[in-house]
Amino acid sequence: MILTILSVILIVSGLVFFFGAAVGLMRFPDFYSRMHAAGKGDTLSTLLVISGFALYQFRDIHDFSHDWPVLLVVLKLLAIVVFIYLTSPTSTSALADAGWEDGIDPVIEPGRENHLEDDCHRTPPSSPQP
Amino acid sequence: MTFEHFAIGVGITLLLLMIPAMLRIVNGPTALDRIVAVNVIGTKTAVLLVVIGVVFKQVGMFVDFALAYALLNFTGSIAAARYLHRAAQRGGDAPSGEEAD
């Protein structure tokens, strides 16, 4: 019973973060901020939801010598968690790098200058910032 | 209300949360916006496969599908990122000084 409650709490909080990622992907003004919302929200919420389902699997273990294949399923679920925890930031970083090299300009508040322009080797954009 | 009903609700919520990413695919301004949205949908699909496994009480089978789908999703997004990176470098927008590999 307490395992079910814990896993439901984990899954529902993961769905809340999925909702935040979807709203950020929809409403943010900029490619980089959209990528920020999608990358962070997806990583954490996938981790929470799959950890919740992995925790729920422990409910099926009554006798360890008979129910040990359930532990294998839990290990596979944790493998998914670790894999997404490693790869989702990697792909986010690679896509942001590709976007910067592709010449996508970040939306910057008027009156502030783009400090990243000095660090990067790319040529400045031909059209001025709106 | 059993846990399976709750899992069906989770699956329906995940499906509904795919709609904003789908809209971002349809009217994303750049190609990379679309790739990010595809990546988001792929991650949600890997979670949804685990949910389907819980609903049908066959988690041991669907976990392998979810793992393979997460792998393919990662490979696809990395390939698209590398392709667009090289295309930008070929296009002359960026200097071709640092070719990684």
Boltz contact constraints between the chains, C-beta under 6 A:
constraints:
  - contact:
      token1: [A, 11]
      token2: [B, 10]
      max_distance: 6.0
  - contact:
      token1: [A, 15]
      token2: [B, 13]
      max_distance: 6.0
  - contact:
      token1: [A, 18]
      token2: [B, 17]
      max_distance: 6.0
  - contact:
      token1: [A, 22]
      token2: [B, 17]
      max_distance: 6.0
  - contact:
      token1: [A, 22]
      token2: [B, 20]
      max_distance: 6.0
  - contact:
      token1: [A, 25]
      token2: [B, 20]
      max_distance: 6.0
  - contact:
      token1: [A, 25]
      token2: [B, 21]
      max_distance: 6.0
  - contact:
      token1: [A, 25]
      token2: [B, 24]
      max_distance: 6.0
  - contact:
      token1: [A, 26]
      token2: [B, 20]
      max_distance: 6.0
  - contact:
      token1: [A, 31]
      token2: [B, 33]
      max_distance: 6.0
  - contact:
      token1: [A, 35]
      token2: [B, 36]
      max_distance: 6.0
  - contact:
      token1: [A, 38]
      token2: [B, 36]
      max_distance: 6.0
  - contact:
      token1: [A, 38]
      token2: [B, 40]
      max_distance: 6.0
  - contact:
      token1: [A, 42]
      token2: [B, 40]
      max_distance: 6.0
  - contact:
      token1: [A, 42]
      token2: [B, 43]
      max_distance: 6.0
  - contact:
      token1: [A, 46]
      token2: [B, 43]
      max_distance: 6.0
  - contact:
      token1: [A, 46]
      token2: [B, 47]
      max_distance: 6.0
  - contact:
      token1: [A, 49]
      token2: [B, 47]
      max_distance: 6.0
  - contact:
      token1: [A, 53]
      token2: [B, 50]
      max_distance: 6.0
  - contact:
      token1: [A, 53]
      token2: [B, 54]
      max_distance: 6.0
  - contact:
      token1: [A, 73]
      token2: [B, 59]
      max_distance: 6.0
  - contact:
      token1: [A, 73]
      token2: [B, 60]
      max_distance: 6.0
  - contact:
      token1: [A, 73]
      token2: [B, 63]
      max_distance: 6.0
  - contact:
      token1: [A, 76]
      token2: [B, 63]
      max_distance: 6.0
  - contact:
      token1: [A, 77]
      token2: [B, 63]
      max_distance: 6.0
  - contact:
      token1: [A, 80]
      token2: [B, 66]
      max_distance: 6.0
  - contact:
      token1: [A, 80]
      token2: [B, 67]
      max_distance: 6.0
  - contact:
      token1: [A, 83]
      token2: [B, 70]
      max_distance: 6.0
  - contact:
      token1: [A, 84]
      token2: [B, 70]
      max_distance: 6.0
  - contact:
      token1: [A, 87]
      token2: [B, 74]
      max_distance: 6.0
  - contact:
      token1: [A, 91]
      token2: [B, 74]
      max_distance: 6.0
  - contact:
      token1: [A, 91]
      token2: [B, 77]
      max_distance: 6.0
  - contact:
      token1: [A, 91]
      token2: [B, 78]
      max_distance: 6.0
  - contact:
      token1: [A, 94]
      token2: [B, 78]
      max_distance: 6.0
  - contact:
      token1: [A, 94]
      token2: [B, 81]
      max_distance: 6.0
  - contact:
      token1: [A, 95]
      token2: [B, 32]
      max_distance: 6.0
  - contact:
      token1: [A, 95]
      token2: [B, 81]
      max_distance: 6.0
  - contact:
      token1: [A, 98]
      token2: [B, 81]
      max_distance: 6.0
  - contact:
      token1: [A, 98]
      token2: [B, 84]
      max_distance: 6.0
  - contact:
      token1: [A, 98]
      token2: [B, 85]
      max_distance: 6.0
  - contact:
      token1: [A, 99]
      token2: [B, 32]
      max_distance: 6.0
  - contact:
      token1: [A, 101]
      token2: [B, 85]
      max_distance: 6.0
  - contact:
      token1: [A, 101]
      token2: [B, 88]
      max_distance: 6.0
  - contact:
      token1: [A, 101]
      token2: [B, 94]
      max_distance: 6.0
  - contact:
      token1: [A, 102]
      token2: [B, 84]
      max_distance: 6.0
  - contact:
      token1: [A, 102]
      token2: [B, 88]
      max_distance: 6.0
  - contact:
      token1: [A, 103]
      token2: [B, 93]
      max_distance: 6.0
  - contact:
      token1: [A, 104]
      token2: [B, 30]
      max_distance: 6.0
  - contact:
      token1: [A, 121]
      token2: [B, 95]
      max_distance: 6.0
  - contact:
      token1: [A, 122]
      token2: [B, 94]
      max_distance: 6.0
